[in-house]
Amino acid sequence: MTLDNDKIDDAALAVLSLTLHDDYRVWKGVDWAITDRLFEKGLIDDPKNKAKSLTLTDKGVARARAILEREFSKSER
């Protein structure tokens, strides 16, 4: 699978914009409400800890890969 980096960049920018404040500033991380929902769905381990990283579950890794393939792969023409 070849990923389309332009699509990925657009998706990352859209997610970053969810934390927009002071007209132009965004947080570097993902909004906590999003991580809470991902945890409730069983896609990541509990995000409420002191670590600066998240741990995907097996279900989360599988879903992330499926999304990458479906939404962000380049057409092989």
N, C-alpha and C positions, 0 to 999 in steps of 0.2 A: 504494500500500500504506500502510495506517495501522498503526503499531506500537503494541502494548499495553505501555506503560511499566511496568505492574505486573509483567508476565512478565519483562521485561528486568531490572528491579530484583531480582526473585527469583533470576534466573540469576546476576547479578553477586554477590549476597550468598552464594550457594552456592559460587561460585568463590573468593571472598575467604576463605570458611571453610576452604578447603583449606590455608591457611597459619596456621591458628589456633594460638596459643601463649599461655602464661601465662593460661590460662582464657578470656580475652576479647579479646586483641590479635590483629590480623591485619596482614600486610604490605599496603601500598597497591598493589603490583604483582602480577602473576601469578607463581605459583610457577615457578621455573626449570626444573623437570622438565617442566612443561607446555610452556614455550617450546621446550625441547629436542625434545620430541615433535612439535610443530608444524613445527619446522625439518626434522626427519627426514622428515616427510610432504610437504615442499615447499610448505607454506602460508605460511611467513615466511622472510625472509632470515636469515642467521646472527645469532642474538641475542647472541653473545659479543663485545661491543665496549663502548666507553665511552658510547655514546648511551643516553639514558633512554627512547628510543622504539624501536618495532619497525617493520619494513617488511614489509607483506604482499606476497606474490607475486600474479601475475594469478590463479593457481589459488586462492590464499587469499581474494582479494577475491570471486571468483565463489562459493566455498563459503560465505563469511560471509553474502553476500546471500541465498543459497538457504536458509541456516539461519534468518536473520531472517524470511524469507517463511514458511517452514514452521512455525517454533516460536513466533514472537513477533508475528505480525500479528493484528489484530483481525478478528473475523468481520464481514463486511459484510452486515448483515441488512436 
